[in-house]
Amino acid sequence: MMSKTLVILLTGVSVASASPALLGRATSDPSAFAALQRSAELSSAAYTGCTGTAFDVTITLQINDAETDTQGFIGYSTTEETITVAMRGSTTVTDILNDIDTTLVTPTLSGVTFPSGVQIMNGIYSPWSSVHDTVIAEVAALIEEYPDYTLESTGHSLGGSLTYLSYIALAQNFPDKEITSTALAAFPIGNSEFAAFGTSISGTLKRGNNELDGVPNMYVSAPEDFVHYGTEYYSYGTEATCLLCSGERDTSCSAGNGLVGVTIGHFSSFGIEMGYAGCTTL
């Protein structure tokens, strides 16, 4: 289970003014809620160390790198006909040190061709690069077994920010596969060139954020000036109140909630409490 006390140490700042943003343009989109809630269930399960199943996903590999303390799981869903990569969010001091390591690096990953100028924060690059080859190998094996299945990746908090990179890594390594990734409660991880690269990928990247959560507003202003990418959805916890946001900084969504850092809204996502849900042991 995710420790709220530990994760709140992340920034030392819980409430502050968000950076200047666009006018609110969000529209109601209850039809998006079910898929986003499923991603929240899988992301919650990533906190619990599932070894058998996580909701509809049969787990084939536990992701675990001791040096960077990077965890998650890989599996497949016969219900959704998809191959799944789910990354765990912050639970330890090592995770928090990664959360705040905003030193920019130029990434290199097998199977990925990054355009010139792309830089991302070391706190995301280091944990993902430590498991990248393992993830790609397991997904490749599952594609051999389930060639018609699509790909998906998801995660919450640190796991959501890792999803910004997993989406690109999977899409570049498996360019013939349809991919949908859902980054929940994620902080941005790189410069504008990185965001432009993510936007250019042929697939779907959804940002799922919760009311009263300040994490998506971290690092968006000086000195970092990191940039989100993907389509934001904003949750008040119910299908009827699910919003489709416009652009990176829609003030009807995260950009307008006036919060920065780990706040009380960070611990839920599309009606799911993080760290409590998700698995049975086979």
C-alpha positions in Angstrom: 0.0 0.0 0.0 1.2 3.5 -0.8 2.3 5.5 2.2 0.7 8.9 2.2 3.1 10.2 4.9 6.2 9.1 2.9 4.9 10.4 -0.5 4.0 13.8 1.0 7.7 14.4 1.7 8.1 14.6 -2.1 8.1 18.4 -2.4 7.7 20.1 0.9 5.2 22.2 -0.9 1.5 21.2 -0.9 -0.4 24.3 -1.9 0.7 27.1 -4.2 -0.4 29.0 -7.2 -0.2 27.2 -10.4 1.6 28.7 -13.4 -0.4 30.9 -15.8 -2.7 28.8 -17.9 -5.2 28.8 -20.7 -8.9 29.6 -20.2 -11.0 26.7 -19.1 -12.2 24.7 -22.1 -13.0 21.3 -20.7 -16.1 19.4 -21.9 -18.0 16.6 -20.3 -17.0 13.1 -21.4 -18.5 10.4 -19.3 -17.9 7.8 -22.0 -14.1 7.9 -21.2 -14.5 7.1 -17.5 -14.7 3.3 -17.6 -11.4 2.8 -19.5 -9.7 5.4 -17.2 -11.0 3.7 -14.1 -9.6 0.4 -15.3 -6.2 2.0 -15.7 -6.6 3.3 -12.2 -7.4 -0.2 -10.9 -4.3 -1.6 -12.6 -2.1 1.2 -11.3 -3.4 0.6 -7.8 -2.6 -3.0 -8.2 1.0 -2.1 -9.1 1.4 -0.8 -5.5 0.3 -4.2 -4.0 2.9 -6.5 -5.5 0.5 -8.8 -7.4 1.9 -12.1 -8.5 -1.1 -13.8 -10.0 -3.8 -11.6 -11.5 -4.5 -7.9 -11.4 -8.2 -7.4 -12.2 -8.5 -8.8 -15.8 -4.7 -9.0 -16.3 -2.8 -12.3 -15.9 0.7 -11.4 -14.7 3.6 -13.0 -16.4 6.5 -11.0 -15.0 7.1 -8.9 -11.9 9.2 -5.9 -12.8 11.8 -5.4 -10.0 15.1 -3.6 -10.1 16.6 -3.4 -6.6 19.2 -0.7 -7.3 16.7 1.9 -8.6 13.8 0.4 -6.6 11.6 0.2 -9.7 8.6 -2.1 -9.7 5.6 -3.0 -11.7 4.2 -5.9 -13.6 3.7 -7.2 -17.2 0.8 -9.4 -18.3 -2.0 -9.9 -20.7 -5.8 -9.6 -20.7 -7.9 -12.0 -22.6 -10.9 -9.8 -21.9 -9.4 -6.7 -23.4 -7.1 -8.5 -25.8 -4.1 -6.4 -24.7 -0.6 -6.8 -23.4 -0.1 -4.7 -20.3 2.8 -2.9 -18.6 1.9 -1.3 -15.3 4.5 0.7 -13.2 4.3 1.3 -9.5 4.3 4.8 -8.0 6.3 6.1 -5.1 6.5 4.1 -1.8 10.1 4.5 -0.7 12.8 7.1 -0.1 14.5 5.9 -3.2 11.4 6.6 -5.2 11.1 10.1 -3.7 14.7 10.9 -4.6 13.8 9.9 -8.2 10.7 12.1 -8.0 12.8 15.2 -7.3 15.9 14.4 -9.4 15.1 16.9 -12.2 18.7 16.9 -13.7 18.2 16.8 -17.4 19.9 14.0 -19.4 19.9 13.0 -23.0 18.2 9.6 -23.1 19.4 6.5 -25.0 17.3 3.3 -25.0 17.5 0.2 -27.2 15.0 0.4 -30.1 14.2 4.1 -29.6 15.4 6.9 -31.8 15.2 10.1 -29.9 15.2 13.3 -32.0 18.0 15.9 -31.4 17.4 18.1 -28.4 15.3 15.7 -26.4 16.1 15.8 -22.7 14.3 14.2 -19.7 14.8 14.2 -16.0 17.2 11.7 -14.6 14.7 10.7 -11.9 12.6 9.1 -14.6 15.3 8.0 -17.1 17.3 6.1 -14.5 14.5 3.9 -13.2 13.0 3.2 -16.6 16.4 2.5 -18.3 17.1 0.0 -15.5 14.2 -2.2 -16.6 13.7 -1.2 -20.2 15.4 -4.2 -21.8 13.5 -6.6 -19.5 10.2 -5.0 -20.3 10.8 -5.0 -24.1 11.9 -8.7 -24.0 8.8 -9.8 -22.0 6.4 -7.8 -24.2 8.1 -9.3 -27.3 7.5 -12.8 -25.9 3.9 -12.0 -25.2 3.4 -10.6 -28.7 4.7 -13.9 -30.1 2.1 -15.7 -28.0 -0.7 -13.2 -28.6 0.0 -11.6 -32.0 -3.3 -9.9 -32.4 -3.3 -8.2 -29.0 -2.8 -4.4 -28.6 -0.3 -2.8 -26.2 -1.1 -0.7 -23.1 0.9 0.9 -20.3 -0.2 2.7 -17.2 0.9 3.9 -13.8 0.1 6.4 -11.1 2.3 9.2 -9.7 5.9 8.2 -10.3 4.4 5.3 -12.3 2.4 7.8 -14.3 5.5 9.8 -15.2 7.3 6.5 -16.1 4.4 5.9 -18.4 5.3 9.0 -20.4 8.5 7.1 -21.3 7.1 3.6 -21.5 4.6 4.8 -24.1 7.5 6.0 -26.4 9.6 2.9 -25.7 6.9 0.5 -26.5 5.7 2.3 -29.6 9.2 2.6 -31.0 10.1 -1.0 -30.3 6.9 -2.3 -31.7 5.8 0.1 -34.4 3.3 -2.3 -35.9 1.3 -2.6 -32.7 -1.6 -0.3 -31.6 -0.8 1.3 -28.3 -2.8 3.1 -25.6 -1.1 4.4 -22.5 -2.6 6.2 -19.5 -0.4 8.3 -17.3 -2.3 9.0 -14.0 -1.4 11.8 -11.6 1.9 12.3 -13.5 4.3 15.2 -13.3 5.9 16.2 -16.6 9.4 14.7 -17.2 11.1 16.6 -20.0 11.6 19.6 -22.2 9.5 20.8 -25.1 11.4 18.6 -27.6 10.5 15.6 -25.6 6.9 16.5 -25.4 6.8 17.1 -29.2 8.4 13.7 -29.7 5.7 12.0 -27.5 3.0 13.9 -29.4 4.3 12.7 -32.7 4.1 9.0 -31.7 1.4 7.0 -33.6 -0.8 5.9 -30.6 -2.9 7.3 -27.8 -1.4 8.8 -24.6 -4.0 9.8 -22.0 -3.3 11.9 -18.9 -5.7 11.1 -16.1 -5.8 13.5 -13.2 -7.8 13.9 -10.1 -9.5 16.9 -8.4 -7.3 18.6 -5.8 -4.1 16.9 -6.9 -1.1 19.2 -7.3 1.4 16.7 -8.7 0.5 17.4 -12.4 1.5 21.1 -11.7 5.0 20.3 -10.5 7.9 21.3 -12.7 5.7 23.2 -15.3 7.3 26.6 -14.5 10.8 27.9 -14.0 13.4 26.7 -13.4 12.4 23.4 -15.0 9.7 24.4 -17.5 8.9 20.8 -18.3 6.1 20.1 -20.7 3.2 17.5 -20.5 2.0 15.8 -23.6 -1.1 13.7 -24.4 -4.8 14.3 -23.8 -5.8 15.2 -20.3 -9.0 13.9 -18.6 -10.0 15.3 -15.2 -11.9 13.2 -12.6 -14.2 14.1 -9.8 -14.5 10.4 -9.1 -17.7 9.7 -11.0 -18.6 8.9 -14.6 -21.0 11.8 -14.8 -18.3 14.4 -13.8 -15.5 13.1 -16.0 -14.0 15.9 -18.1 -12.1 16.0 -21.4 -9.6 18.8 -21.1 -8.2 21.0 -23.9 -4.5 21.4 -24.3 -1.7 21.1 -21.7 -2.9 23.8 -19.4 -6.7 23.8 -19.2 -7.8 25.8 -16.2 -11.0 23.7 -15.9 -8.6 20.8 -15.1 -5.3 20.4 -13.2 -3.9 23.7 -14.3 -6.7 25.6 -12.6 -6.9 23.8 -9.2 -4.3 26.1 -7.6 -2.2 23.3 -6.2 1.4 22.2 -6.6 2.9 19.1 -5.1 1.5 16.1 -3.3 -2.0 17.1 -2.0 -4.9 15.1 -0.7 -6.4 14.5 -4.1 -3.3 12.6 -5.2 -4.3 9.4 -3.6 -7.4 8.7 -5.6 -7.9 8.3 -9.4 -11.2 7.9 -11.2 -12.9 6.7 -8.1 -10.1 4.2 -7.1 -8.1 4.6 -3.9 -4.4 4.0 -4.8 -2.6 1.1 -3.1 -5.7 -0.8 -1.9 -7.0 -2.5 -5.0 -6.4 -5.2 -7.2 -5.0 -8.7 -7.1 -5.5 -12.3 -6.4 -2.7 -14.9 -6.1 -2.9 -17.9 -8.4 
